[in-house]
């Protein structure tokens, strides 16, 4: 590893009563009570807490070593960030420890507080979908595979009788995503015709909906489904699709307009699909988490979050976005910024911990969840008396 760095350096709630404890939780205070006995998470690198290293056993991806993880953990954990990710902040807010990567566990006791099935590089659709359309994404993880792992875990927790897990399913929190970003990344960054990539979106949404339906069939009662991030603000996209035309950029952020419109299209179809699922399953809480809106607050007003370079990667190389086609964070002659807290992106594709934190705070105390959850589960009632203020 080589580095040229000279030095280091609203009112809607996502979860019941989380507002009462979010401020304390998000700065690292441990909570005495948990709103949910377990959290289960599915997704890609935005949600991976360490499965990548077990899935790609012989991989030498730099995510497995410093500087990844340097800010909070001071070691690489397999998270695609300098520190914590949204899932980590959410787990803290509901009173749970960091969610264990499923592939690191072996016994039922390993999943006493939940499991994370997300894998960096995962797609919603299976690799054959892309091969049939001329793209070889390799043997990546995908939602059907993650769901298979989940069923295997249920067999471990309730051997021979999945009905024995019904109470656990009823009381657990499920995060389905973010997922779908990688289904678009490879074709878009490979310069596939945009009109072809747009046709993938309804198929991706249908796959997400099928996983939600399967989880509900197994007894899930509380699900949170995140939308896509504003990909037009991601440094790697900003570099790949640089333009001399001012109208290609949003004037208030500098993000690429048409890419953000594409992300909003994905989110629009997802919202519509979730509304259909709510009508089919009236006894289930299905919450849409607006990652796009929460993230855009950072890009519109970065100074409010202490960020000086919202569209620049902390770890990488090149101008003006801190990324280069030939250099990756942790690989080659990369540069490392002194303070990741000042940057919107960590490595050109993934947010810095500062942005992950801002998105989590927007979900927990802002207007970035739909619908709002106005009632609490029994296991959460005691938190309403804790007395912490979100302010």
Protein Blocks (a to p, Z undefined) as FASTA:
>chain_A
ZZfbfbdedjbdfbghklmmmmmmmnopacfbdfbfbdcdeddfklogolmmmmmmmbcc
fklpcfehklmnopaehiacfbdcfklmmmmmnopacdddfklpmbfklmmnoccfbdeh
iafbdfklmmmnopaebjaddfklmmmmmmmmmmmmmghiaklmmmmmmmpccdedjehj
lmmmmmmmnopafklmmmmmmmmmmmmmmmmmmmmmnopabdcddddddfklgmklmmmm
gcfbfklpcfklopafklmmmmmmmmmmmmmmmmmmmmmmmmbccddddfklmmmmmmmm
mmlnopablmbcfbdcddfkopafkbcehiajddddfblmlpfbfnopaccfklmmmmmm
mmmmmckbccddfbdcfklmmmmmnopafZZ
